Each structure stands twice: as C-alpha cells, then as structure tokens.
Amino acid sequence: MARSRSKISFIKRHPKLVAVIAVVIVVLIAAAVLLYFLRPDLFSKLFDPGDDAGGGYSEEVPAGQLADITSAGLSVHFIAPENSAAGDCTLIKAGDTEVLIDAGSQQSSAATIKQYLDDYCTDGVLEYVIATHADSDHISGLVGRSSGGSYDGILYSYSIGTIITFDRSDKELTTKAGNPTLYSRFLDAVEYAGANGAEVHTALECWNGTNGAQRSYILDDETGKISMNILYNYYYEHSSPDENNYSVCMLLSHEIAEDRTNHYLFTGDLEKEGEEYLVRYNQLPQVELFKAGHHGSPTSSNDCLLSVIRPKAVVVCCCAGTDEYTKDPDNQFPSQAFVDRVCAYTQNVYCTNVVSENEDGYQPMNGDIVFYSDDSGSDGAGIKLWCSGNTLKLKDTDWFKACRTCPAWGWTAADREAFVSSSGG
C-alpha cells in the first residue's frame, strides 16, 4: 500500500516528467508500428535477428530418393539446362496438377525440358504455365525451335490449362532486319495456346481477380491445402528501366497442419527495387525454399527481401562461373555479393550447373534439383532433397572454394588462397 502511495506521490510531484515519458513511449510504439508496415525488412532485423550472426540456418535437408518423388504430395523441380547458359525452368507437381514456371535457357532447351516433364506430366496436360518476364533465358523453351514452319516449344507441345504471363515488356517485336524477335514469337505461342483452349491472364488480372483470373489457385482438389498465390508487384503497373522488374511473383503454400504451412517463393529475376516493393505490398511469410532472384546476381536477392522471408534453403538456377554476362569473376553467377547476403540466413544453397573445361563447357553442380514433401515422417510432411548430380551445398563445392569467400560459412580469403595453391591454380 505504501509503495502504491509512493508512486502516486511521484506522479503528483513530477507531472511533466511523467507526461514526457508517456509521450516517448507512445512515439516509440507508433514508430515500431510504422516500421512494421513501411519497412518490414528493417523491423525483422531489429526485432527478429534470428541466425544472422551464425552463418544462417544450418539444419540439413534430408536426402530423398528419386523413386519417392512421383508419389509425393508436392514436389518442386528445378530443371538444369543442358548447356552453359543461365536459365530458369521450374516444375511444380501437386497430385495430378502440374505448374511450369518459365522454360529457359535456350530455344533448343525445349527438347530437354519435355523429356524431363514427360516423366511427371503423364497425361500431356500442363494445368498452369507461368512466364515470369520476356527475357530469353526464361521464355525460349516455351517457343522452341522451328522445323518446317512448326515450333516444338512447350506451348505447342502440351495441352495448357491456364497461362499466367507478365503485364509489361519493353522488348521489340521485330529485329533491325524486320524479322520477328523471340518476344514476338512468344506472343504467337501464347496466342496459339489460347486458340487451343488455354485461358490467358496477366499477373495483374490475377491479383485483381478480373477477366476470370484468380489471385489464388488451389492445386490439389482432394485436400485443398496446396495453393499457388500470385503476389502484387508494383511493376505490373509501372515502368522500369530493367526488364527483370516486370517479373511475375508467386508464393506456393502447402498447409501441413492447422498451425503449420510450408511456403516457397518464386520472384523471377526481380531486382532490388522490385524486391523492396514486393515486401512493402505483400505480407510475406518465412519460407522453406526461395528460388534465388536473377540467378544469384549481385543486384538481386537483397536483404530487404531475405530478412523478411528468411529462407531455409535457396536454389540458384545458373551455370556457376560462366562469363556469359560479365568478365568480372566476383559478379559471375552466383555472385560474391549474393553469397555475402544469403549466408546470413541459410547454409542450404544449391546450384544447377557449373563451368567446366570439358568439351561441353559445363557440368552439373547439383544438376536437376528436387525438393519434395515426405508424408511418412512423424511431423506429417517433412521436406526432402534429391539431385540428379549430388546434394553438396554450394559452400562445399570445389568451385566455391576456388572462387568465393564467406567467413560466416567458415571459408576465408586465406582458405581460398590455400585451396587454389594446393589445386595448382
């Protein structure tokens, strides 16, 4: 009782001080609320530092078996190109439903992609095809190559249910010589698929729910627990000097239990500006898996996004060390800047191909990469990893040891120098 009277007495004797303290508390709370909504990336760093200081999430993804993939409730496949170019091609299989996101890296890749798809898409129907943006390393295989006036690309070879495509592109329709560009031929392929029964929607139509499009699509009719959710990208409606920012962005969600959902994020080649808007306009969850933006370039997969989604695993669709886009070794995919950022969140980083001195100029690093749900575990749906090459993490590969450093992953510049020296490099 005496203590209570003392508090009251203090308030009476120092009303201005109490008022100032109260105002400061209110301001701090308001600032925190504003930060949460306007800059959730900074909010996450300040109030949920997680594993940032310890080299990222380190729990191993259990190794799976190829034979188990076809019966998995959900599987996500990153198809490695049979060439030394960077390119995206992702198959999502949920029950009898197949979703294909992009088809890179080259027009000749269509044959490789179809050979892979036919092991999983046994009815010749792709229920959904998403073309994230108009760059050739994402749409080439959708068009394919021409023989006798006919194309062999994905959009010509399968029955397509729904096509979701980008809203904008600054690509030309004709070359300087007056011939159709790949982008023009892509539009022809979409028109062909549409004429043969496919519904065609843009990502913005999906977000707005217009013209028969949906923001969310249920992929498994039996349980209704796997959904494909088109996210809002500011650049669906606004111009960007970078074509990559027009990328369609999608969140795949798999409800495991009432209190647990596994999420997988796909952002095409979205760059930093687009990532900042993506975080601002969408309530993004932490994810099990993130397909690295723009093949692990220095300009994508930034902290503004990573600090919010905090991925447990990341897949980079590229040929590690290729000089296709730059001669600067640090900026070759997956770039040193990408490694410096992603290492704060996870050690589970995988890559499709790597440069080689063999006659092909490349070889698989992990090769085809598949994450799939294993429903046999006690937790209901653990995630397993299978790769056609091996399941080495990026940090454990010889290419990484010779070309990258990452103290958070236990690999310093001195370690690299010693490794290169011992390898005769």
VMD Tcl script that draws the C-alpha trace (Angstrom):
set ca {
  {0.00 0.00 0.00}
  {2.85 2.33 0.90}
  {4.56 1.60 -2.43}
  {1.37 2.46 -4.31}
  {1.07 5.76 -2.45}
  {4.73 6.48 -3.25}
  {4.07 6.01 -6.98}
  {1.08 8.32 -6.84}
  {3.13 10.87 -4.94}
  {5.90 10.72 -7.54}
  {3.39 11.31 -10.35}
  {1.93 14.29 -8.50}
  {5.37 15.77 -7.81}
  {6.69 15.25 -11.39}
  {3.71 15.53 -13.74}
  {5.76 16.99 -16.62}
  {8.36 14.23 -16.45}
  {5.65 11.57 -16.40}
  {3.96 13.22 -19.36}
  {7.23 13.27 -21.32}
  {7.85 9.59 -20.58}
  {4.33 8.71 -21.68}
  {4.75 10.66 -24.93}
  {8.09 8.95 -25.64}
  {6.51 5.52 -25.09}
  {3.63 6.36 -27.43}
  {6.03 7.69 -30.07}
  {8.20 4.57 -29.86}
  {5.17 2.30 -30.22}
  {3.89 4.34 -33.18}
  {7.35 4.25 -34.79}
  {7.51 0.49 -34.38}
  {4.07 0.08 -35.97}
  {5.03 2.34 -38.90}
  {8.33 0.50 -39.35}
  {6.49 -2.84 -39.40}
  {4.20 -1.72 -42.22}
  {6.56 0.53 -44.20}
  {9.89 -1.28 -43.77}
  {9.22 -4.82 -42.57}
  {12.74 -5.77 -43.60}
  {14.25 -3.37 -41.03}
  {11.63 -4.37 -38.44}
  {12.63 -8.00 -38.90}
  {16.32 -7.22 -38.49}
  {15.77 -5.15 -35.34}
  {13.30 -7.37 -33.54}
  {13.99 -10.83 -35.01}
  {17.72 -11.11 -35.68}
  {17.49 -14.88 -35.92}
  {20.64 -16.59 -37.24}
  {22.28 -13.52 -38.82}
  {25.45 -13.85 -36.74}
  {25.90 -17.60 -37.05}
  {26.21 -18.38 -40.75}
  {22.49 -18.89 -41.29}
  {20.10 -21.80 -40.94}
  {22.24 -24.93 -40.87}
  {19.88 -27.88 -40.34}
  {20.45 -30.40 -43.12}
  {17.73 -31.07 -45.69}
  {17.31 -34.87 -45.54}
  {18.32 -36.70 -48.70}
  {15.49 -38.29 -50.64}
  {15.09 -40.96 -53.30}
  {14.16 -40.49 -56.94}
  {11.59 -43.27 -56.73}
  {9.70 -41.43 -53.97}
  {9.18 -38.20 -55.90}
  {6.30 -39.34 -58.12}
  {4.19 -40.30 -55.10}
  {4.97 -37.16 -53.09}
  {2.08 -34.86 -52.31}
  {4.11 -31.88 -53.51}
  {7.38 -31.66 -55.40}
  {9.30 -28.66 -56.73}
  {11.75 -29.40 -59.56}
  {14.48 -27.08 -60.82}
  {15.40 -28.44 -64.24}
  {19.04 -27.94 -65.18}
  {19.68 -26.77 -68.76}
  {21.89 -28.92 -70.93}
  {24.19 -26.01 -71.75}
  {26.44 -23.48 -70.03}
  {23.88 -20.66 -70.04}
  {21.85 -19.34 -67.14}
  {18.17 -20.15 -67.37}
  {15.10 -20.80 -65.23}
  {12.75 -23.74 -65.57}
  {10.74 -24.95 -62.59}
  {8.13 -27.70 -62.43}
  {5.71 -27.87 -59.51}
  {3.71 -31.08 -59.15}
  {0.84 -31.29 -56.68}
  {-1.05 -34.55 -57.08}
  {-2.19 -34.66 -60.71}
  {-1.63 -30.93 -61.22}
  {1.49 -29.58 -62.92}
  {2.70 -25.99 -62.95}
  {5.61 -24.92 -65.16}
  {7.37 -21.66 -64.36}
  {9.48 -20.45 -67.31}
  {11.38 -22.61 -69.78}
  {14.97 -21.46 -70.23}
  {17.64 -21.21 -71.16}
  {17.61 -21.51 -74.97}
  {15.14 -22.46 -77.69}
  {16.94 -25.78 -78.01}
  {16.19 -26.41 -74.31}
  {12.61 -27.33 -75.19}
  {13.63 -30.90 -76.02}
  {15.42 -31.38 -72.69}
  {12.54 -29.86 -70.75}
  {9.94 -32.03 -72.48}
  {11.96 -35.15 -71.81}
  {12.00 -34.26 -68.11}
  {8.34 -33.24 -67.98}
  {7.13 -36.45 -69.56}
  {8.29 -38.42 -66.52}
  {5.84 -36.46 -64.35}
  {3.24 -34.95 -66.66}
  {1.94 -38.26 -67.97}
  {-1.40 -37.02 -69.33}
  {0.08 -34.38 -71.65}
  {-1.66 -31.57 -69.74}
  {0.09 -28.70 -68.02}
  {-2.61 -27.16 -65.86}
  {-0.64 -23.91 -65.42}
  {2.24 -22.21 -67.18}
  {3.76 -19.03 -65.75}
  {6.02 -16.87 -67.91}
  {7.70 -14.52 -65.46}
  {9.14 -11.99 -67.92}
  {10.27 -11.59 -71.51}
  {13.99 -12.35 -71.26}
  {15.12 -15.20 -73.50}
  {16.55 -17.31 -70.67}
  {13.01 -17.61 -69.32}
  {10.76 -17.91 -72.39}
  {12.93 -19.56 -75.08}
  {11.77 -23.09 -74.35}
  {8.14 -22.02 -74.38}
  {8.65 -21.19 -78.05}
  {11.20 -23.82 -79.03}
  {12.82 -24.26 -82.41}
  {11.19 -24.20 -85.81}
  {11.21 -27.11 -88.24}
  {9.23 -26.82 -91.43}
  {7.39 -23.81 -90.03}
  {6.29 -25.58 -86.85}
  {7.70 -24.93 -83.40}
  {8.45 -27.60 -80.81}
  {8.22 -25.43 -77.68}
  {6.23 -26.18 -74.54}
  {3.24 -24.07 -75.54}
  {2.96 -26.01 -78.80}
  {3.56 -29.47 -77.32}
  {1.14 -29.76 -74.39}
  {-2.47 -29.06 -73.65}
  {-2.32 -25.93 -71.48}
  {-4.99 -25.10 -68.93}
  {-4.04 -21.57 -67.84}
  {-1.19 -19.27 -68.84}
  {-0.19 -16.50 -66.44}
  {2.10 -14.00 -68.06}
  {3.80 -10.71 -67.30}
  {1.91 -7.45 -67.77}
  {4.64 -5.36 -69.35}
  {7.69 -5.61 -71.56}
  {9.90 -3.12 -73.36}
  {11.12 -5.72 -75.85}
  {10.93 -5.03 -79.59}
  {8.66 -7.11 -81.79}
  {10.95 -7.04 -84.83}
  {14.69 -7.09 -85.38}
  {16.53 -4.38 -87.32}
  {16.26 -6.66 -90.33}
  {12.48 -6.77 -89.94}
  {12.24 -10.34 -88.62}
  {10.14 -11.34 -85.61}
  {12.03 -11.31 -82.31}
  {11.85 -14.13 -79.78}
  {9.44 -11.99 -77.77}
  {7.18 -11.69 -80.80}
  {7.31 -15.45 -81.32}
  {6.48 -15.93 -77.65}
  {3.34 -13.85 -78.11}
  {2.46 -16.02 -81.10}
  {2.94 -19.14 -78.97}
  {0.65 -17.75 -76.25}
  {-1.94 -16.92 -78.91}
  {-1.66 -20.46 -80.29}
  {-2.20 -21.99 -76.84}
  {-5.13 -19.66 -76.26}
  {-6.72 -20.68 -79.54}
  {-6.40 -24.29 -78.42}
  {-8.25 -23.83 -75.16}
  {-5.84 -22.23 -72.71}
  {-7.05 -19.40 -70.51}
  {-4.59 -16.49 -70.71}
  {-4.26 -14.00 -67.87}
  {-1.72 -11.43 -66.78}
  {-0.41 -11.35 -63.23}
  {-2.25 -8.09 -62.55}
  {-5.52 -9.66 -63.67}
  {-4.84 -12.47 -61.21}
  {-4.13 -10.03 -58.40}
  {-7.27 -8.03 -59.15}
  {-9.43 -11.08 -59.86}
  {-10.57 -9.70 -63.22}
  {-11.47 -11.37 -66.53}
  {-11.89 -14.74 -64.86}
  {-8.44 -14.74 -63.28}
  {-7.80 -15.60 -59.62}
  {-5.32 -14.35 -57.05}
  {-5.06 -17.86 -55.59}
  {-5.38 -21.21 -57.31}
  {-5.90 -24.46 -55.41}
  {-3.61 -27.09 -56.87}
  {-4.81 -30.21 -55.04}
  {-8.54 -30.72 -55.38}
  {-8.62 -33.57 -52.87}
  {-7.43 -31.65 -49.81}
  {-7.36 -28.01 -50.92}
  {-4.20 -27.48 -48.88}
  {-1.77 -26.54 -51.67}
  {-2.25 -23.12 -53.22}
  {-0.49 -21.03 -55.84}
  {-0.75 -17.37 -54.88}
  {0.09 -14.57 -57.31}
  {1.70 -11.70 -55.41}
  {1.46 -7.99 -56.17}
  {4.44 -6.47 -57.94}
  {4.48 -2.69 -58.23}
  {5.95 -3.04 -61.71}
  {2.89 -4.86 -63.04}
  {1.50 -1.35 -63.35}
  {4.58 0.88 -63.63}
  {7.52 1.15 -66.00}
  {11.03 0.12 -65.02}
  {14.35 0.66 -66.81}
  {15.09 -3.00 -66.03}
  {13.01 -5.71 -67.73}
  {13.67 -8.02 -64.78}
  {11.42 -5.95 -62.53}
  {8.37 -6.94 -64.59}
  {8.68 -10.49 -63.24}
  {5.59 -12.36 -62.11}
  {5.99 -13.24 -58.42}
  {4.34 -16.25 -56.82}
  {4.08 -17.80 -53.35}
  {3.39 -21.53 -53.19}
  {1.82 -22.58 -49.88}
  {1.34 -26.09 -48.51}
  {-0.76 -26.36 -45.35}
  {0.72 -29.19 -43.29}
  {-1.33 -28.76 -40.14}
  {-3.61 -26.20 -38.58}
  {-0.61 -24.35 -37.17}
  {1.96 -25.07 -39.88}
  {2.27 -24.11 -43.54}
  {5.32 -24.56 -45.74}
  {5.94 -21.69 -48.17}
  {8.03 -21.49 -51.35}
  {8.80 -18.17 -53.06}
  {9.46 -17.51 -56.75}
  {10.33 -13.99 -57.93}
  {11.75 -14.50 -61.43}
  {14.58 -12.03 -61.98}
  {13.19 -9.31 -59.70}
  {15.81 -6.70 -58.81}
  {16.30 -4.68 -55.62}
  {13.70 -2.02 -56.42}
  {11.13 -4.69 -57.18}
  {12.02 -6.62 -54.04}
  {11.52 -3.53 -51.90}
  {8.05 -3.04 -53.35}
  {7.27 -6.75 -53.04}
  {7.95 -6.58 -49.30}
  {6.00 -3.35 -48.94}
  {2.83 -4.50 -50.67}
  {2.64 -8.17 -49.60}
  {2.55 -9.91 -46.24}
  {5.37 -12.33 -46.93}
  {5.97 -15.27 -44.58}
  {9.19 -17.02 -43.77}
  {9.82 -19.65 -46.42}
  {11.19 -23.16 -46.65}
  {12.58 -22.51 -50.12}
  {13.46 -19.47 -52.21}
  {14.46 -19.59 -55.85}
  {17.25 -17.03 -55.90}
  {16.35 -13.92 -57.85}
  {18.13 -13.33 -61.17}
  {20.36 -16.41 -60.98}
  {22.26 -15.17 -57.92}
  {23.28 -11.85 -59.45}
  {24.77 -9.05 -57.32}
  {21.64 -6.94 -57.90}
  {19.01 -9.38 -56.67}
  {18.19 -11.44 -53.53}
  {18.75 -8.40 -51.33}
  {18.46 -8.08 -47.55}
  {15.22 -6.12 -47.90}
  {13.62 -9.39 -49.03}
  {15.82 -12.01 -47.37}
  {15.41 -10.51 -43.90}
  {11.65 -10.98 -44.19}
  {11.39 -14.41 -45.82}
  {14.43 -15.89 -44.00}
  {14.73 -18.89 -46.36}
  {15.81 -22.27 -45.03}
  {17.01 -23.30 -48.50}
  {17.87 -21.42 -51.71}
  {18.25 -22.73 -55.25}
  {20.27 -20.83 -57.85}
  {19.40 -21.62 -61.47}
  {22.64 -20.83 -63.27}
  {25.92 -22.17 -64.55}
  {28.30 -21.18 -61.76}
  {31.29 -19.21 -63.01}
  {30.05 -18.58 -66.54}
  {31.26 -15.34 -68.15}
  {28.06 -15.15 -70.21}
  {27.17 -11.74 -68.76}
  {30.38 -10.40 -67.22}
  {34.13 -10.98 -67.16}
  {34.31 -9.85 -63.53}
  {34.75 -13.09 -61.54}
  {33.11 -11.65 -58.42}
  {29.93 -10.83 -60.35}
  {29.63 -14.09 -62.23}
  {26.66 -16.15 -61.05}
  {26.25 -16.91 -58.20}
  {27.96 -13.64 -57.33}
  {30.09 -12.85 -54.29}
  {27.55 -10.20 -53.26}
  {24.78 -12.80 -53.36}
  {26.83 -15.14 -51.16}
  {27.61 -12.32 -48.72}
  {23.91 -11.66 -48.24}
  {22.35 -15.11 -48.31}
  {24.89 -16.63 -45.88}
  {23.25 -14.75 -43.00}
  {20.05 -16.75 -43.50}
  {20.95 -20.26 -44.59}
  {23.77 -22.62 -45.45}
  {21.49 -24.71 -47.67}
  {22.25 -23.18 -51.06}
  {22.24 -25.31 -54.20}
  {23.08 -24.63 -57.84}
  {22.15 -26.43 -61.06}
  {25.32 -26.27 -63.23}
  {28.97 -25.19 -63.09}
  {31.50 -24.26 -65.79}
  {33.89 -26.97 -66.88}
  {36.88 -27.43 -69.13}
  {35.20 -30.40 -70.80}
  {34.02 -30.16 -74.41}
  {30.53 -29.04 -73.36}
  {31.88 -26.17 -71.25}
  {29.72 -27.14 -68.27}
  {28.79 -29.99 -65.96}
  {26.15 -30.47 -63.28}
  {26.89 -28.94 -59.90}
  {23.78 -30.36 -58.26}
  {22.07 -30.98 -61.61}
  {18.28 -31.25 -61.52}
  {17.23 -30.23 -58.01}
  {14.01 -31.52 -56.43}
  {12.51 -30.62 -53.06}
  {9.54 -32.79 -52.16}
  {7.20 -33.42 -49.25}
  {7.68 -36.70 -47.43}
  {4.37 -37.58 -45.78}
  {5.78 -40.61 -43.95}
  {7.52 -38.67 -41.16}
  {6.15 -38.12 -37.69}
  {5.83 -34.38 -38.40}
  {3.36 -35.04 -41.21}
  {5.25 -33.65 -44.18}
  {8.98 -33.26 -43.87}
  {10.84 -31.89 -46.88}
  {13.48 -33.98 -48.62}
  {16.03 -33.17 -51.30}
  {17.05 -35.18 -54.35}
  {19.52 -34.06 -57.01}
  {20.48 -35.78 -60.24}
  {24.14 -34.93 -59.61}
  {24.82 -34.73 -55.88}
  {23.44 -32.94 -52.83}
  {26.54 -30.92 -51.94}
  {25.81 -27.45 -50.62}
  {27.30 -24.63 -52.66}
  {29.75 -23.83 -49.85}
  {31.20 -27.36 -50.02}
  {31.88 -27.43 -53.76}
  {35.32 -27.03 -55.30}
  {34.07 -24.14 -57.41}
  {33.01 -22.21 -54.32}
  {36.28 -22.91 -52.52}
  {38.26 -21.63 -55.51}
  {36.10 -18.64 -56.41}
  {34.26 -17.35 -53.34}
  {34.83 -16.47 -49.71}
  {32.42 -16.47 -46.80}
  {33.74 -16.25 -43.23}
  {30.23 -16.95 -41.91}
  {30.41 -20.30 -43.69}
  {33.94 -20.89 -42.41}
  {35.76 -20.03 -45.63}
  {38.11 -17.03 -45.61}
  {40.24 -15.40 -48.28}
  {43.25 -17.21 -46.80}
  {41.39 -20.52 -47.12}
  {40.69 -19.77 -50.76}
  {44.30 -18.86 -51.49}
  {45.50 -22.08 -49.88}
  {42.93 -24.13 -51.77}
  {43.81 -22.58 -55.14}
  {47.52 -23.03 -54.42}
  {47.12 -26.68 -53.46}
  {45.00 -27.28 -56.56}
  {47.71 -25.90 -58.81}
  {45.59 -22.88 -59.77}
}
mol new
graphics top color blue
foreach p $ca { graphics top sphere $p radius 0.5 }
foreach p [lrange $ca 0 end-1] q [lrange $ca 1 end] { graphics top cylinder $p $q radius 0.2 }
display resetview
